[in-house]
Amino acid sequence: MLSKTPPMGFNTWNTFGEDINETVIKETADAMVATGLRDAGYEYLVIDDCWSKRERDPETGKIVPEPAKFPNGMKAVSDYVHAKGLKFGMYSCAGTRTCADYPGSFGHEFLDAETFAEYGADFLKYDYCYKPNTANGPLLYRKMGMALKACGREILFSACNWGCDDVHTWIRSAGAHMFRSTGDINDSFPSMREIALSQIDNLAYSAVGCFNDIDMLTIGMYGKGNVGSTGCNDTDYKTQFALWCMFSAPLMLGGDIRTFSEKTLALVTNKTLLRINQDPEARPCFAPERENDARVFVKILSDNEFAIMLANLNDYDTHLCVFFENLGIPADSGYGLEMTDVFTGESLGVKKEFLRRRIPAHDCECYICKLAK
Ligand code: GAL
């Protein structure tokens, strides 16, 4: 079974946009190994839009890799990626053209799935641009889902229709393993905040086998690249990563891994946050307390653990209080929570009844907790 836990990897779009080529992919594969990201669980290397020629081959009808970018074809790239112990991802679109105006798979689903299988693909991101108005969206995803089943390779199906047409209500039936639920992220705190807040009520639709995808991370971009905006600072990125982990969201890095600092690497390989993200039960987190855009998020984990995140998404310092009663722990039960800070490893000891903290703007605190008397 694919997607037992939220998929992890890297996608070219945020940093490279159309400037992708064999060298960039090979260097990224090398960097995923050298930095330890592969060993931390980031296994998929996904090539996004702009990899093909502008038109299909007139004779075979197949999509063809752009020779100026991929002079040795896609199988050679895929072989290199596989030799590094990574998995290889491709991109196409349910409409007639991709979002950047390359051939889409509309009407060519089975042929394209076979082509991706020939490349040795393990992952397909499937976009939604240029969908003919008369075409039925759910049916287009079901078609590609069938084509992938028929193609002879196990390929993770990553649907990307930006949350349109109540996608969370039907996408699992198409056999998708993750589904984009929002518009595109850009590298700014407001973009990240809007995306995260928009999905709080849809997290229960995310479960083992198919996860709610709130887009590629911008961690480590600092305003550079293809979705650059104002950029974020390290506090913003810390909160972004913790949110994605609490939400059981796929962790697809979008920054340039070749240039990641030690600090960025430490954040995205934080063992406790990854354990929270990859918890085998994948229970949805819930938000028992709020102060404007600030929230307390709680995720109940396997093995009697809880994760609590005090996420100050406001642009000003905020007091956040979590009452344990609202997690199901009444004061007269005699129980409190033994709390350990996920970022520092420090223990707060056993807290009873509530935890109240002042959190600076955009910052967060995260705790891994156990019931204790
Ligand atoms: C968008 C998609 C992005 C990226 C882009 C490529 O529709 O949401 O993640 O894939 O297309 O053109």
Residues whose N, C-alpha, C, O or C-beta is under 5 A from the ligand:
A	BS01	GAL	W13 D48 D49 C99 A100 D127 D184
